[in-house]
Amino acid sequence: DHADLQAVVAARDPPLVTLLSARRSWRYDLSDVPGTSVWDRVERMADNGRPVLILEDAFPVSSSFGSCRVGVLEPLLAAQAGRLELLYATAAPTTRVWRVRAAAAPRAEGAP
């Protein structure tokens, strides 16, 4: 409820996230464009000018949702840690909501 209503949420179960948050959501582990990575899709959403949130769920590793988090999402979060801001975390089992920070604008040639 504290996130921008225009935010789009990367999640493993988008219909549930949309129902509970009233925000548009998409499934981070399914590629709609062959050859793109999860982070490519996150950046494409951010490039559309909307705040992007990532829901790191707490499903057990033994579930398909949990194995997806470990195999897809956790490596992404580790690799992009500098671009993420933790907005919210629950007590154990820990679910986290991350906000993707805007990419730094490229500097003009010769600019300090």
C-alpha positions in Angstrom: 0.0 0.0 0.0 3.0 2.4 0.4 4.2 2.1 -3.2 3.3 4.4 -6.1 0.1 3.3 -7.7 1.8 3.4 -11.1 4.4 0.9 -10.0 4.8 -2.4 -11.8 5.7 -5.4 -9.7 8.0 -8.2 -10.9 6.7 -11.3 -9.1 6.3 -15.1 -9.4 2.5 -15.0 -9.1 1.4 -11.8 -10.9 -2.4 -12.4 -10.6 -2.2 -12.7 -6.8 0.1 -9.6 -6.5 -2.3 -7.6 -8.7 -5.3 -8.7 -6.7 -3.7 -7.8 -3.4 -1.9 -4.6 -4.4 -3.9 -3.1 -7.2 -0.7 -2.7 -9.2 0.2 -4.1 -12.5 2.4 -7.2 -12.2 4.4 -9.5 -14.5 6.1 -12.8 -14.1 9.8 -12.3 -13.9 10.8 -15.9 -14.8 9.0 -16.1 -18.2 10.6 -14.3 -21.2 8.3 -12.5 -23.6 11.2 -11.7 -25.8 13.5 -14.6 -26.6 17.2 -14.0 -25.7 16.5 -11.4 -23.1 17.4 -11.7 -19.4 15.3 -11.1 -16.4 17.3 -7.8 -15.8 16.6 -6.8 -19.5 12.9 -7.0 -18.8 13.2 -5.1 -15.5 15.1 -2.3 -17.2 12.5 -2.2 -20.1 9.8 -1.7 -17.5 11.8 1.0 -15.8 12.5 2.7 -19.2 8.7 3.1 -19.6 8.9 5.6 -16.8 7.1 3.5 -14.2 8.5 2.6 -10.8 9.6 -1.0 -10.8 9.3 -3.2 -7.7 10.6 -6.7 -7.3 8.8 -9.1 -4.9 11.2 -11.6 -3.3 8.8 -14.2 -1.9 9.5 -16.7 0.9 8.2 -19.9 -0.7 10.1 -23.0 0.4 12.9 -24.1 -1.9 11.1 -27.5 -2.3 8.2 -25.7 -4.2 8.5 -24.6 -7.8 8.1 -21.0 -6.7 10.9 -21.4 -4.2 13.2 -23.1 -6.7 12.5 -20.3 -9.2 13.5 -17.7 -6.6 16.8 -19.5 -5.8 17.6 -20.2 -9.5 16.5 -16.9 -11.1 15.8 -14.1 -8.6 18.5 -14.5 -6.0 21.3 -14.3 -8.5 19.7 -11.3 -10.1 19.3 -9.5 -6.8 23.0 -10.2 -5.9 24.2 -9.0 -9.3 22.2 -5.9 -9.3 22.4 -5.0 -5.6 23.7 -1.5 -6.3 20.5 -0.7 -8.3 18.1 -1.9 -5.6 16.6 -0.3 -2.5 14.9 -2.5 0.1 11.4 -1.0 0.8 9.9 -3.7 3.0 10.7 -7.0 4.7 8.6 -9.3 6.8 9.7 -11.4 9.7 10.8 -15.0 8.9 9.9 -16.5 6.6 11.2 -13.3 5.0 9.5 -11.8 2.0 11.1 -8.6 0.7 10.0 -5.8 -1.7 12.8 -4.1 -3.6 12.6 -0.9 -5.7 14.7 -0.6 -8.8 16.7 2.6 -8.7 16.8 4.6 -11.9 20.0 4.1 -14.0 22.4 6.9 -13.9 22.0 9.1 -17.0 25.0 8.8 -19.4 27.2 11.8 -19.2 27.9 13.9 -22.2 31.3 13.5 -23.8 33.8 15.8 -22.1 31.5 16.4 -19.1 33.1 16.1 -15.6 
